[in-house]
């Protein structure tokens, strides 16, 4: 599993900045309503430009299983990130492809996620990790809002050791605090390294990756 993911990369230039900064994963957004959406042709160009070893993650929101599987196979993706309202049984239709399931941490805390996970415990489901994002009523992610770290810290034992990726408003300035408080397996940012919606800033990407790497290393030593 990767440790640092930059999501919503929209062109080859931004992808190369992410790779040069030392991130472990790139997120490709296939949700048409997002300002970070890219076409399959653009995704192919980005994937072709990436060095080996950099994980390719496809983000989908309420897409069909046929579309998801086709893009996963065509692009040679490493993970499918489901960010919509997909029910647990939907994961069965993905043919064992590796899945990251994203959740917005709402008023119910982690309990809805635990119930969802219980329904996913089938050998045909290849669930690799959770992604825990901030709660936003009208956005499926990328809102720039910070997740409820206190709630996550107090309830994380409910996840029974399943790795989770922390997202939601992470920047170079706050990622160390976030990692120190909730000890995620990985961190994910999109808006936190952008100079304008959908446009990555190479310096912000570099600063985020540096800060996140140090924080994750320190957290690992502390445990």
URRA-V452944 format. One record per run of one state. SS is the DSSP state (a for helix, b for strand, c for the rest). FROM is the first residue (numbers start at 0). LEN is the number of residues. Records with the same first field share a line. If there is no record, write none. Layout:
SS->FROM-LEN ; FROM-LEN
//
This chain:
c->0-3 ; 6-5 ; 21-3 ; 29-7 ; 37-2 ; 49-5 ; 60-4 ; 75-3 ; 82-5 ; 94-4 ; 105-5 ; 119-7 ; 134-14 ; 159-4 ; 166-8 ; 182-3 ; 189-1 ; 196-2 ; 200-1 ; 222-1
b->3-3 ; 24-5 ; 36-1 ; 54-6 ; 78-4 ; 98-7 ; 126-8 ; 163-3 ; 185-4 ; 193-3 ; 198-2
a->11-10 ; 39-10 ; 64-11 ; 87-7 ; 110-9 ; 148-11 ; 174-8 ; 190-3 ; 201-21
//
